């Protein structure tokens, strides 16, 4: 019987997702001491207003913060500091924390759309009359997403206790993926000993690809996934692999 993947065991530590711990690296807000965050001496920080209830200028700030956060998380992962996101978005730290009181809130909102796309990809795989084709196509597409965005994989496997909607969407994607795996086994396309954890491991390994450009990362991902799919397929496949990609380490050696 397949067992569920437990996320958060290798995730970003909780301390890294709070303004207080980020501020311990240096005062994040004017007039505050390191280690403090807004509202620490004034009661709980109020929940941010929904985007549709914000004034136009506040909504513009929020949109700019999210746009910048998505870009910097894709480039460097989710360990980037809140201070760096505020600096790149050209807003004050107080504005950033007013819209996103915690790092967790920023990360999960930044990747909400990608998580929904990921779920839709798996659902499309379930709709394919050929379960193996549906599974292999879903894995390839999801891995391309992760190869292009270093932060998404980290967000996907991190534990976000306060982000109920994000966690529910992820759980739905995993349940659908588990069902797709079951169908692919029954159809004879997938090895009987493959479990959900193996597919998640494949996705995590794929996120480690480092290439000289986004296009090269996508090409390397396609070849990597093709190699891995052959290892879990129950049917021999001697067809050609996607083209190999020269990665930075090999370029340095040669």
C-alpha positions in Angstrom: 0.0 0.0 0.0 1.4 3.4 -0.9 2.0 5.8 1.9 1.6 9.6 1.7 4.6 11.8 1.3 5.3 13.9 4.4 6.3 17.4 3.5 8.2 19.8 5.7 10.8 17.3 7.0 13.3 18.9 4.7 11.6 22.2 4.4 12.7 25.7 5.2 12.9 26.0 8.9 10.0 27.8 10.6 12.4 30.5 12.0 13.3 31.4 8.4 9.7 32.2 7.6 9.0 34.8 10.3 9.8 38.5 10.1 11.3 38.3 13.6 14.0 35.9 12.6 14.7 37.7 9.4 15.0 40.9 11.3 17.6 39.3 13.5 20.1 39.7 10.7 19.6 43.5 10.9 16.7 45.8 11.6 14.2 45.3 8.8 12.1 48.3 9.8 13.2 51.9 10.5 13.3 52.5 14.2 13.1 48.8 15.2 15.7 46.7 17.0 17.0 43.6 15.3 14.7 40.6 16.2 11.6 42.7 16.5 8.8 42.9 13.9 5.7 45.1 13.5 3.1 44.7 16.2 5.4 43.0 18.6 4.8 45.6 21.3 1.3 46.6 20.1 -0.6 43.3 19.9 -1.1 40.9 17.1 -0.4 42.2 13.6 -3.7 42.7 11.8 -4.5 40.5 8.9 -3.9 42.1 5.5 -6.9 43.1 3.5 -7.9 41.0 0.4 -6.4 42.4 -2.8 -9.8 43.5 -4.1 -10.4 45.7 -1.1 -7.2 47.6 -1.4 -6.9 51.2 -2.7 -5.4 51.3 -6.2 -1.9 52.5 -4.9 -1.9 49.8 -2.3 -3.0 47.2 -4.8 -0.2 48.3 -7.2 2.4 47.9 -4.4 1.1 44.4 -3.6 1.2 43.4 -7.3 4.7 44.8 -7.6 5.9 42.9 -4.5 4.5 39.7 -5.8 6.0 40.2 -9.3 9.4 40.8 -7.8 9.1 38.0 -5.3 8.3 35.5 -8.0 11.3 36.6 -10.0 13.8 36.5 -7.2 12.4 33.2 -5.8 12.8 31.7 -9.3 16.4 32.9 -9.5 17.6 32.2 -6.0 15.1 30.1 -4.2 12.9 31.0 -1.2 15.7 31.7 1.2 16.0 35.2 -0.1 15.4 37.7 2.7 12.3 39.8 3.0 14.6 42.9 3.0 15.9 41.9 -0.4 12.4 41.5 -1.8 11.4 44.9 -0.4 14.6 46.5 -1.9 14.0 45.1 -5.4 10.3 46.0 -5.3 11.3 49.6 -4.3 9.0 49.6 -1.3 9.7 50.1 2.4 9.9 47.1 4.7 6.8 48.3 6.5 4.8 48.3 3.3 6.0 44.7 2.6 5.0 43.5 6.0 1.7 45.3 5.9 0.7 43.3 2.8 2.5 40.1 3.8 3.1 39.8 7.5 5.3 36.7 7.2 7.6 35.1 4.8 5.2 32.2 4.6 2.4 34.4 3.5 4.6 35.9 0.7 5.9 32.6 -0.5 2.5 30.9 -0.7 0.8 33.8 -2.4 3.7 34.1 -4.9 3.3 30.4 -5.9 -0.5 30.1 -5.7 -0.9 30.2 -9.5 1.9 27.7 -10.1 0.3 25.3 -7.6 -3.0 25.6 -9.4 -1.3 25.0 -12.7 0.5 21.9 -11.3 -2.9 20.5 -10.1 -4.4 21.1 -13.5 -1.5 19.3 -15.3 -2.1 16.2 -13.1 -5.9 16.4 -13.7 -5.2 16.5 -17.5 -3.1 13.4 -17.0 -6.0 11.6 -15.3 -8.2 12.5 -18.3 -5.9 10.8 -20.7 -7.3 7.4 -21.8 -3.7 6.0 -21.6 -2.7 6.2 -18.0 1.0 5.7 -18.7 1.0 8.5 -21.3 -1.0 10.7 -18.9 1.5 10.0 -16.0 4.7 10.5 -18.1 3.3 13.7 -19.7 2.3 15.1 -16.3 5.7 14.4 -14.8 7.5 16.0 -17.8 5.4 19.1 -17.6 5.6 19.5 -13.8 9.4 19.0 -14.0 9.7 21.7 -16.6 7.9 24.1 -14.3 10.3 23.2 -11.4 13.4 23.4 -13.6 12.5 27.0 -14.6 11.7 28.1 -11.0 14.1 27.2 -8.2 11.7 28.5 -5.6 8.6 26.5 -6.6 10.1 23.2 -5.6 11.2 24.5 -2.2 7.7 25.9 -1.7 6.1 22.7 -2.9 7.9 20.5 -0.3 7.9 23.0 2.6 5.6 22.9 5.5 3.4 26.1 5.7 1.2 25.6 8.8 -0.8 28.8 8.3 -1.3 28.5 4.5 -4.3 26.3 4.6 -5.4 27.0 1.0 -1.9 26.3 -0.4 -1.6 23.0 1.6 -5.1 21.9 0.4 -4.2 22.5 -3.2 -1.0 20.6 -2.9 -2.8 17.7 -1.2 -5.3 17.6 -4.0 -2.5 17.5 -6.6 -0.8 14.6 -4.7 -4.0 12.7 -4.4 -4.6 13.0 -8.1 -1.0 12.0 -8.8 -1.4 8.9 -6.6 -4.5 7.9 -8.5 -2.7 8.4 -11.8 0.1 6.2 -10.5 -2.4 3.5 -9.5 -4.0 3.6 -13.0 -0.6 3.4 -14.8 0.3 0.3 -12.8 -3.0 -1.4 -13.5 -2.6 -0.6 -17.2 0.8 -2.3 -17.2 2.7 0.9 -18.1 4.3 1.5 -14.7 6.4 -0.8 -12.6 4.4 -2.3 -9.7 7.0 -1.3 -7.1 6.9 2.4 -7.9 5.3 4.6 -5.2 4.2 8.2 -4.9 7.4 9.0 -3.0 9.5 7.9 -6.0 7.8 10.4 -8.3 8.2 13.2 -5.7 11.8 12.3 -5.4 12.2 12.5 -9.2 10.6 16.0 -9.1 12.9 17.1 -6.3 16.0 15.8 -8.1 15.0 17.6 -11.3 14.9 20.9 -9.4 18.7 20.6 -8.9 19.4 21.2 -12.5 21.7 24.2 -13.0 22.1 25.5 -16.6 23.3 28.6 -18.3 19.9 29.7 -19.4 16.2 28.9 -18.9 16.1 27.3 -22.3 19.0 25.0 -21.4 17.4 24.2 -18.0 14.2 23.1 -19.8 16.2 21.0 -22.3 18.2 19.4 -19.5 15.0 18.7 -17.6 13.4 16.9 -20.6 16.4 14.6 -21.0 16.6 13.9 -17.3 12.9 13.1 -17.1 13.2 10.8 -20.1 16.0 8.9 -18.5 14.0 8.6 -15.2 10.8 7.5 -17.0 12.6 4.6 -18.6 13.7 3.5 -15.2 10.1 3.3 -13.8 8.4 2.1 -17.0 7.3 -1.5 -17.2 7.8 -1.5 -20.9 11.2 -1.4 -22.7 11.8 1.8 -24.6 14.7 2.0 -27.1 13.5 5.2 -28.7 15.8 8.2 -29.0 16.3 10.4 -25.9 15.9 14.2 -26.1 19.2 15.9 -27.0 21.9 16.2 -24.3 22.7 19.6 -22.9 26.1 21.0 -22.0 25.9 22.0 -18.3 28.2 24.5 -16.6 30.3 21.9 -14.8 31.1 20.0 -18.0 31.8 23.3 -19.9 34.4 24.1 -17.2 36.0 20.7 -17.5 36.4 20.9 -21.2 
